[in-house]
Structures are given as structure tokens and as C-alpha cells.
Amino acid sequence: MADSQSRLSGNQSQVVDSKNRVVIPSKFRDILGATVKVGLHPQDNFFVLMICNPEVYKIRMDALEKRAESDRNLTDTITLIEGMTEELELDDQGRVTLTPDLKGYTGIERDVIVLGRGDHLQVWTQGRWDDFKKKALETPGGMRDSLFRRSQ
């Protein structure tokens, strides 16, 4: 990772092409590097893709392994994450090729949103992202209230 203090943020619409490739926007590629880990990330009752630098992936997995020492239920979760995560190279145009499993579990077909989420990227279907934004911004007691609540 170019700068350990860098946070990935923002989003960009992309299209998954007929060869299952999606472009990683250049502003994100500079931080991620040429090799990335691509796997599943739970969000509400569905999965989105998580894309991160291999160093970030190792830190996250080491932390899970440490937690599993006192919570044996995490062992199966770690097995699933490891089994569903691929190490992939970005091509010369900054694209990553998604496996059929990753596309299937996330419901990705064509139109996606690639968004920065701190130390990793998430890839959402366009429809799920639109629904998430609407719910987060309009639901009473949701994100809007927590952001604009005045301290008591």
C-alpha cells in the first residue's frame, strides 16, 4: 500500500464487461497496488465484494485468527473467507476479472458501484447501492439522524 495513512473514499459507477472484468478506478489503484485480494463481505442480508491490498487482508485475517482463539465459532467463518478469497492481478487497464462464484454470491451482473471504504474497496450492484443510500438517508433513526443529531 503506497501510504498507510491513505483512506479509500468516494465511488464510481462501472460496468462488468462480457469477460467478467471490472475497472478499478485509477484513484484507488494507486493505493491498492497491482495485486489485490478479492472476496466476500457481508452487508445486511447479502454480500458485496471486498477488494484490498494483500497486506490489509493479512492484517484483517490475523486479527480474526486471534479472535478465534477465544471464539471457536469463528473457525468456520475464517475457512469460508479464505476459501472464497482470490488473489488477483490488475491488468494493464486496471481491470480485475471476477470469478463466477464471486459474481454469483454477490448478485453482480453488469452495472456496479466501486466505492472506497477506508482500507478496502467494496463493489455493490447498482440497485443494492441505490437502495442502501435511500434507506440510510431517509429512515428515521438511521444515518441521517445520527449525523445531524445535536448533542444533549
PECOR-V647100 format. One record per backbone hydrogen bond with DSSP energy under -1.0 kcal/mol. CO is the residue of the C=O (numbers start at 1). NH is the residue of the N-H. E is the energy in kcal/mol with one decimal. If there is no record, write none. Layout:
co=CO nh=NH e=E
co=CO nh=NH e=E
This chain:
co=3 nh=6 e=-1.9
co=8 nh=118 e=-2.4
co=10 nh=116 e=-3.0
co=12 nh=114 e=-2.7
co=14 nh=112 e=-2.6
co=17 nh=20 e=-2.0
co=20 nh=98 e=-3.4
co=21 nh=17 e=-2.4
co=22 nh=96 e=-2.3
co=25 nh=28 e=-1.7
co=25 nh=29 e=-2.0
co=26 nh=30 e=-1.9
co=28 nh=32 e=-2.5
co=29 nh=33 e=-2.6
co=34 nh=90 e=-3.0
co=36 nh=88 e=-3.0
co=37 nh=52 e=-2.2
co=38 nh=86 e=-3.0
co=39 nh=50 e=-3.0
co=41 nh=48 e=-2.5
co=43 nh=46 e=-2.2
co=46 nh=43 e=-3.2
co=48 nh=41 e=-2.5
co=49 nh=123 e=-1.8
co=50 nh=39 e=-2.4
co=51 nh=121 e=-3.2
co=52 nh=37 e=-3.2
co=53 nh=57 e=-2.2
co=54 nh=58 e=-2.3
co=55 nh=59 e=-2.2
co=56 nh=60 e=-2.5
co=57 nh=61 e=-2.8
co=58 nh=62 e=-2.8
co=59 nh=63 e=-1.9
co=60 nh=64 e=-1.9
co=61 nh=65 e=-2.7
co=62 nh=66 e=-2.2
co=63 nh=67 e=-2.1
co=64 nh=68 e=-2.2
co=67 nh=70 e=-1.3
co=71 nh=74 e=-2.2
co=72 nh=75 e=-1.5
co=74 nh=78 e=-2.8
co=75 nh=79 e=-2.2
co=76 nh=80 e=-2.4
co=77 nh=81 e=-2.7
co=78 nh=82 e=-2.9
co=79 nh=83 e=-2.4
co=80 nh=84 e=-1.6
co=86 nh=38 e=-3.0
co=88 nh=36 e=-3.0
co=91 nh=94 e=-2.2
co=94 nh=24 e=-3.1
co=95 nh=91 e=-2.4
co=96 nh=22 e=-2.2
co=99 nh=103 e=-2.3
co=100 nh=104 e=-2.7
co=101 nh=105 e=-2.8
co=102 nh=106 e=-1.3
co=103 nh=107 e=-1.1
co=103 nh=108 e=-1.3
co=110 nh=16 e=-3.0
co=111 nh=126 e=-2.2
co=112 nh=14 e=-2.6
co=113 nh=124 e=-2.3
co=114 nh=12 e=-1.8
co=115 nh=122 e=-2.5
co=118 nh=8 e=-3.6
co=120 nh=117 e=-2.9
co=121 nh=51 e=-2.2
co=122 nh=115 e=-3.0
co=123 nh=49 e=-2.1
co=124 nh=113 e=-2.5
co=125 nh=129 e=-2.2
co=126 nh=130 e=-2.4
co=127 nh=131 e=-2.4
co=128 nh=132 e=-2.6
co=129 nh=133 e=-2.7
co=130 nh=134 e=-2.2
co=131 nh=135 e=-2.6
co=132 nh=136 e=-2.9
co=133 nh=137 e=-2.3
co=134 nh=138 e=-2.0
co=135 nh=139 e=-2.1
co=136 nh=144 e=-1.4
co=139 nh=142 e=-2.3
co=142 nh=146 e=-2.1
co=143 nh=147 e=-2.5
co=144 nh=148 e=-2.1
co=145 nh=149 e=-1.1
